[in-house]
């Protein structure tokens, strides 16, 4: 079993220590090949907003750096940890830069065989905002599940009972993450299905082969599918998602001006 931790902090401080503690707890259940990517040490350029990766495909991104190597390591892992301290009620600039460079996954997700683990730390505020954001990102990128751990790490010494609670929270998060990594009976949630049917419907709108070429090519072979790949799908959830997808398609048709 492989787990990859993507570290968004510019230093090896509290977030790194918490992740190391999480690693030790996780390895109590199984011998895990645990690896780290420190974004501070990676060659990852800032997104310039050219829209190429979304419109015509990620291979047309003009920026050449470590992005594809990071993606390969993510795909080769069973679990991926997104770890970031809270910087002004948000993730760090390093983590945001990483997320922006992989934005096309929101249109064409690919991490279907991976489970996500969210680890955030803060001196006081912002855990809720950061956890919600990272959980949303992982979900639309295709990750099967999300486990969340938020830890308060103030710049002063904590009482023993608070330290014990922190240790307990880390241990419980590791246990929960391990269970999800070991779960082979996964099926898409309603939100998963809505994302799939919505983007499939959008790609089917007349003219999308030129507007969103990559999406069109990605979803065209999936027209008669119920999800991105063959998996058990709840028929009621799919019916609801499909109705919403068609509503989006009809609305978009009324919006796009024809020449």
Buried (B, 14 or more C-beta within 10 A) or exposed (E): BBBBBBBBBBEBEBBBEBBBBBBEBBBEBEEBEBEBBBBBEBEBBEBEEEEBBBBBBBEBBEBEEBBEEBBEBBBEBBBBBBBBBBBEEBBBEBBBBBBEBBBBBBBBBBBBBBBBBBBBBBEEEBBBBBBEBBBEBBBBBBBBBBBBBBBBBEEEEEEEEEEEBBEEBBBEBBBBBBEBBEEEEBEBBBEBBBBBBBBBBBBBBEBBBEBBBBBBBBBEEBEEBBBBEEBEBBEEBBEBBBEBBBEBBEEBEEEEEEE
